[in-house]
Amino acid sequence: MTTQLLTDMGVYLNATYASDYAGKYALGTNLFLSLLPETPDVCMAVYEQGGGPPVFTFGTTQIVQPTMQVITRHTSYETGRTDAQELFEIFVDLAEQTINSVKYHRIEPVSSPALFQRDNNNRVLFTTNFTVMREL
C-alpha cells in the first residue's frame, strides 16, 4: 500500500527515467516505493517521512509539506553517486507540475546526495532527502 505522495513520485520518476534517461530506473523493476528489496543490486527506493507543518491561508490548509527520502543502491561508488545526483537534479527541476491531479509546487532538497552506508554485500547506499510542497 502506498500513499498519494509515493504513488505520484513513482509515476513521475517512472515517466522521467523512461523519457530522459533511457529507462535507467523503472517502477517495480528497480524503482520501488517504501521498499528496498535485497535484489536487484542496482535500485532506488522512495520513502515518505514526516515533514513540516501545513501552510494555512485564511484558516484552511492550502499546502502540505511532507518530506521524502530516496535511497540509491549500486555496486559501484562512482555510478551510484552519479545516479543519486541525477535524481537530485530531477527533483530540483520539478516545479509547478500536476501529477495524478495533484499540484506540486516544488520539491526542495534538504541536502545533497550523501553516502549512507555499505550493506552486507558491499553495495553502496546513497541517501537524498527532500521537502515536498504540494496542494492538499
N, C-alpha and C positions, 0 to 999 in steps of 0.2 A: 504494500500500500504506500502510495506517495502523496505528498501534499501538492497543492496548486503550484507552489513555487518550484518544487522539484520537477513536476511534470512539465512546466513551462520551460525550465532551464534545459531539460532533456530534449524537448522539441527544438529549442533554439540552437543548442550545441550540435545536435544531430544534423540539422539543416546547414549550419555554418561549416562544419567539417566536411559535409558532402559536397558543398558548392565551392569552398575556398581552399580546402586542404586535401583534396583527392580522397576523401573518405577515411582519413587517418584514424579517426575515432567514430564509432557507430554505436548508437544506443542498443543495449542488450548484447553487444558483441565484445566491446572493450571500453564502453562508456556506461557507467552504472549509476543508479540513483539510490542513495543511502545504503550502499553495499560495496565492499571491496573484496571480491571473491579471491580465492587462492590462485586461480588461473583466469585469464592469461597473464603472462609475465608483464606485458605492457598494457596498462589500462589506466582509466581515470574514474574517480568516484566523486559525486557531488553530494554533500550533506547539508541539510538545513540546520541552523543553530538558532539561538535566541535572537537577540537584536536590540535595537534602540526602541524608545517609546514611539508610539504613533504621533503623527503630526495632526493637530486638530485645527479646524477652521470653522469659526462660528459655532463651536460646540459639537461638531460632528467629525468623526475620523475621516480624513481625506487620503492620507498616505501612511502606509506601514513600512517599517524599516527592518525586516528580518536580516540576519546575516547568514552567509553560507561559507562552507569550506570545501575546497576541491583538493583532492589528493591525486597526484600523478605518480604512477609507479612505472619504473623502467629498469631494464638490466644494465643500461649504460648511463653513467652520471651525466655526461655531456648531452646526450639525446633527451634524457628525462628533463634536464634543466631547460633545454630548448623548447620542449613540449609544454612545460609549465609556463614559460614566458609567452608562448603563443596564446595559451589560454588566458593569461593575464591581459594581453592585448585585445583579444576577442571581447572580453567583458568591458574593458575600458572604452572600447568603441561603441558599446551599446548605449544608446540614448534615445529617449522618446520613441520607443517601439512598442507596438501592441503584439503580444504573444498570447494565443488562445483567449482572445477577448479581454486581456488584462493589460493595462497601460503600465509599462516600465519606464520610469523617468531616467534612472541612472543605476549603474552598478559600479560602485566605487571600491577600489582595492583598499584594504586595511593595511596590507603590507605587500612587499614584493615576494615572488616565489622564494621559498627557503627549503633547504634540506631538513626534513623532519626526522628521518631515521633510515637505517638499512634494516630490512626484515630478516627473518631466519634463513632466507635463500639468497642473501646478499644483494637483493634488489633495492634500488634507491627509491625513497618516497619523498616527494616534494609536496609542500602544502602552500596553498594560497588562500587568503581569506578576503571576503568581500562584504560590503554593506549594500543591500538592495533597497532601492526606493521605488515602490510601486503603489498604484492605487488600490484601495480596498475593494 
